[in-house]
């Protein structure tokens, strides 16, 4: 049966020389794997240029519940992301964020709130000029809301440690090793106040930004055991010296 939906391209993988397997986070079905031919055809709308990282597409798809890999019949751009493709910094950011999403978004059930967050973030990235070096930090922290693991910030005032294992702020040093020092906790409290509107007001050294991203990923790994190495991180960090 054919369905119409929207989707965000997360990852593509060559398959058997003439096919590509696309991993797409869809509005109606959650994450889905699709098989598309790499051969061009006058009758096909499936241009490879459509399937760049974080492209948002209008899709007409086959969807059979017992099939692991579905098929795309038609695909068209829902939103122009020309800036993400033309700007080398935004291009690397798109590659990095799509790799993170590929690692952490596994759900095959629709989540309208997560989908709205992702599409809004992509729209903002497309037009943003100021504070671009902090965009991925805001994205990664806000994504925690939709993964169900955002820290409990109710008791963060006058608390000296951030307990990464339990996602809470604490006055006493935790008995396990997964916590931030008082200095790191102050920095963590600061970045948790950052958003897309005010991110241009935050300034970090290269060393500080690397430490922040390292700690954010440590938090991801503690709460998402399958979270693995993000290969594009090194390329991203080289952009913001």
N, C-alpha and C positions, 0 to 999 in steps of 0.2 A: 504494500500500500504506500502511496506517495503522501508526504506531508510537507508543509511549508514551515520553516523556522528560521531563526537567525543563529549565527555561531561565530565564535572567536577562534582564530587559528592559533594553536599552541605549538604544534610540532609536525614535521613531515619526515618521512623515512622512505628511501627507495626500496622497491620490492620487485624482485624477479625482472629486472632490467626495464620493463615497460610500464610498471605501475608505481604509484606512490601511495603509502598509507598516511593519511592525515589524521591527526588527533585534534578534535575541535570541541570546544566547550559550547554547547548549544543552549538556547533559551528554554527549549521544551523537553529535552532529553538528558540534560547534564552532559558529561563527557562522553563522546562517541568517537570510534575509529571508523574512518571512511576509506574506501579504495577508489582511486581515480587513475585513469590512464594518463601516461606522460606523452602519448602521441597526440599531436595537434590534429584537429579536424575542423573543417568549415562548418559542420553542423553542431559542434560542441561549444558551449560557453565556458568550459573549464580551462581557462588560461592559467598557466603556472604562476603568472604574475599576481593572481588573486590570492595565492596561498602563502603570502609573506607573514612572518610572525606578527601577531596581534591584529591582522586584518579582520574586520567585522563584515560578515557576509549575509546576504539574503540567500537562503538555500531551499531547494526542492530536493527532498531526499527519500530514499526507500528506508523504511524502518521496520525490521522484523525482529520480534522479541528474542527468538532463539538464534539469531545470527550475531556472531562476535564482531564482524566487520560489515558495515553497511555501505550503501552506494549513494553517491551524489548524482542527481540527474541534471540540475541546473544550479549555477552559482553566480551571483552578481555582488559587487561592492555595495554594502549598505551605507558605509561612511568612507569618504576619501581620507586616506592616511598618507598623502603625498609627502607631508613633512617628515613622517617617520621613515620614509624610504629615502628621501633626499638629504636629510640632515644626518651626518655621520654619527653625531653624539646620540640623537634620538634613535637612530637605527640600532646602535649597540644596546641602548636601554630597552628597546622593544625585544631584541634577541634575549637579553638577560631576563626580563620579566616573563616572557613566554616560557623560558626554560624553567623558571621557578614554578610557574603555574602547572607546567607539564609534570613536575615532580610532586606537587602537593594536592592538586585538584583531581581526585580519583572518582568522585561520586558520579554514578550514572543516573541519579535522580535530579530533576530540575530544581534549581534554587533561584527564584526570581530576584532575591535581594543580592546574592553574589553576582548574578549576571548584570544587574543594574550597576553595581559598584565597578565591575570590570569595564563595562562600556563607557561609563562616565569618566573613569580614569584614563582610558585611551583617548577620549575626546579632549580631555584637559592636556594630556601629553602632546597631542597634535598641535595645539595652539600656544602652549607655554613657551615663554622666552626667558623669564626670570626665575632663578632658583632651581634650574634644571638639575643641578648637581645633587639636590636633595630629594628629587622626585621619587627615586627608588626607595629611599628610606621611609617616606610617607606611605608609599604603596605597600611595602612589606609589613609595616606596623598596622595599617588599616585592614589588610587582608586577614590578620589574626582574628578580627571580629567575626568574619564569615567562615573561618575554620573552627570557630568555637573555642579558641584558646587565648583570647585577649586577656592581658593581666587585669587583676582586680585592683583598681586604682582608688577605691573608697578610702582606704587607710594608708595614704602615702605621705601625709604631712608628719614631720617629726619622726619618721621611720628611717633608720640608718642603712638598712640593707634591702636589696631586692632579692627575694627568694625565687630563683628561676624555675625550680622544680615544681613549686606550688603556685607560681604566678601571682605572688602577693608581696607586699612590703612588710618588713618586720623590724622591730626595734632591736632585737637581739640577733647575733650572728647565727645563722642556721647550723645545725649539726652535720649537715651533708655539704659536699664541696660545690654545689651548684648555686652560687649566689654572686651578687655584685658587691664590690667593696663600697664603703660610704661615698667615695669620690665618683665611682661609676654609677652609683644609685642616683646621685644628684643629676648626672648627665642623662640618665635614663628618664628621670622625671621630666627633664627639659624636652627631650625629643618626643615624648608621648603627647606633648602639647602642640606638636608641629602638624600642620595640615597643608593642603594644596594652596590655600589662600595666603598663609603666612610663611611658607617655606623659604621664600626669597630673603627673609629677615634673619635667617639662621646661617651662621658662618662657621665652618669647620676646617681644620687643617687636614691635609691628606692622611696623616697618622690617626687623627681623631676619627675621621670618617671610616677608615679601615677597621678601627677598633669597634666602632658602632656596628658596622655590618657583621663583623665577626661575632659579636654578642647576640645580635638579632638571629643569626643563623644557629648559634648554640641553643637559643630558646626554641627555634623551630625543631631542631634535632631532638631536644628533650621531650617535646610533646608530639612529634610526628616521627616515630622511630624509622620509617622508611625514607625519610628525607635524606637525599644523597648529595654528593658534591655538585656544585653548580659550576660548570666548566667555563662559562662566559664571565664569571666574576673577575678574573684576573684582567681581562680585556677592559671591563668596565672601570675597574679601579685605576687603570693607566690613563683614563680620560680626564680625571679630576685632580691632577697634581697641583 
